[in-house]
Amino acid sequence: MRTSPWIPAFYLGPAVLIMVAACLYPVLSAFQLGFFDWSMGTPWSDARWVGLDSFVSALSDPRVWSSLWTTLQFAAVSVSVEMVAGIALALALERPVRGTAFFRTLFILPMMIAPIAVGLAWRYLFDAQFGLVNAVLGLFGIAARGWLADPTLAFAAIVVADIWQWTPFVFIMMVAALANVDAAVIEASRIDGAKWWQMTFMVKLPMVMHVIAITLMMRLIDAFRVLEVIYVLTFGGPGDSTEILALHIYKTAFVGQQLGAAAAISVLLLVVVVALSWGALRLSNPLKNDR
Amino acid sequence: MKRRDFVKSSAMTVFGAGLPVHGALAQSRYARYAGQTVTFSIPAHPHYDAMLKILPEFTKETGIKVDVDKLAMGRMKEKQLLEMAKSQGDYDLVSYVVMWKGEYVAKNLIHPLERFFRNSALADPAYDLKDIIPIYLENLGMVGGPKGYLAGPGAQLYGLPYGAETSVLAYRRDIFAKHNLQPPGNYDDFAKLLRVLKDKEGIGALASRGQAGHQCVHAWLLHLNPLGGSIFDEEWKVRFNDQAGVKALKFLQEVVATGPAGIPAYGQGESNTAFLQGQAAMYLDSTSLAGLVNDPSKSRIAGKVSWALHPMGTRRASQSGGLGLAIPKNAKNADAGFLLMQWLTSKAQDKACARAGGTPVRNSTMLDAELVRQYPEFITFREALKYSNPDWRPIIPVWDKINVQALGVGISEALTGRKTAEAALNDLVGPVTQIMREANYKV
């Protein structure tokens, strides 16, 4: 039976419309805002057309580039560790062993907590005077450190908080992916005499590479958007050592009241995230093979 | 005309012309608004925690309900701006940080209060505006005038202080007695004492804020003012990198070196906690701490604290700042919002709030014998208010940007040792001047 060409459009239409409204509209609005000088609390009719000025000043502002560099470092370190730790945990708990359900639940708990609460929790944990981290280090005779008061340690602190919260996401994605690996292939490799590491790195992981690529892309995007945890934990300090681009945009928009400039920097952030996502999908694009 | 005279005269103008004389009107003042709901934006702040204890009484007395929207101070402004930008907002009364008043007025978001005080159906004849501490009224309420944010020709009253504060020195009486020390009267003694306390007692000498952004700038301003410095000169040209500015920043670096560990990450909450939990021997900051010191659920140093004036540098100049109340122009129930504002800042409720641990805004409360018995520190606070500098920081509309995005980064870098005090301040001259130029100041 021949299907009418209108049928796919009928089924896909509503979803496409929602996607356009929910995704494309804000992006286009951000672009539009970038061309205006507008301050929150004033009527939009008061907004002043500034053309490309905001984009030019964003690109020539050294604070934007230093924030971008901090963001890249943050994303590289935290996402790398999350991917490795999440995959390792998923492999460890892949087979049903005693307490698997308990550990799986335990590992995904951090992901469920609101980012503001995560920021507050880690702020207290890293507190120089009363924090648990220094208390534990003290048991081993290590002197208390001002974790959030030192640029290097503060950067480490935001990375640790992100790893703690988001490794479970990688874990859960990988557990689901590994559960769908064809048992016959694993059995065949075992019969062929593959060792554990060969089975893991040459059979299992290549078979779930699509999921790894998608997970990596999602984590990269999230790492570039993270705001609340760092806002609460360090507010970008000391100095601007932990001021990632999302926080810089926030400060430009809500402290500096330069909505247009903030929108222009957001476009820069979008370009970087698109480039990185493209890179991640080059690793393994599930859509490509499904054609 | 002197500034104080101007405040007096504006109070007289506001009240003299519109003072309601019929006591009977007071009885029916609330009747018309009973059943309305005032939506009130407040911060998470000790003074407003005390206010929440007395708030149910307002509804009982007036029949006006109150919905409180309590937010972290850092998140309050963006929510208020979004609400006040709508044609009709959800807020009928907002608490604002002193630094926001200029911006709110410049954007035409809040009502001048004169029209409410002139309305005999709303204004309480027993409300005594002159009794409100003049320095608080000027600092938090007045917008306009030659500088834009202080009293003077053209200034109008846009808000009332509520949660206002000045700076005082709190110190551990037990530790000072143990080492036979005296509270510092001037900055030379203060500087020496930091090292002495650290060496002798082994705990932090002075609790201080230090987190990047507003917090570290606030800490620096606390020392900049008494040491004779300021951010701008009379022509709005940058002068914060002069000798006084550098001396204040070096002093703050010494505070970090001798204070409890981690000051460069401390906000006001952490600084309070360090002192209240016995990790520092002194505290130089807001009077809002007073309500917490003797609360055993929050303090380990109850009964061990004495108070002194902010030490003197080249001059006495304690802080002026804190929080005020204003009525958004797009409020649905603006009159009911005014009634709540008037009730909260009335003589009776100012005392009730102080009893609950809040900071008073009225002279009559500070002089109340019963309250002075409860809070003997009020005697010191009254004295400190004589030296409170209403021009403690330039509350121009772009101050928030200068504060957080420029000074707040450079000073933080000096506190972590990434830059010297001189280099940090000199490097800030360009960015701050640029922000001023963008705001159309001819500098």
Interface residues (C-beta under 8 A of the other chain):
Chain A: S39 M40 G41 T42 P43 D127 A128 Q129 F130 A144 R145 G146 W147 L148 A149 D150 P151 A154 Y231 T234 F235 G236 G237 P238 G239 D240 E243 K251 T252 F254 V255 G256 Q257
Chain B: G74 K77 E78 L81 L82 M84 A85 E103 Y104 K107 L109 G210 Q211 A212 G213 C216 P260 A261 G262 I263 P264 A265 Y266 E270 T273 A274 Q277 Q279 D400 K401 V404 Q405 G408 V409 G410 S412 E413 L415 T416 R418
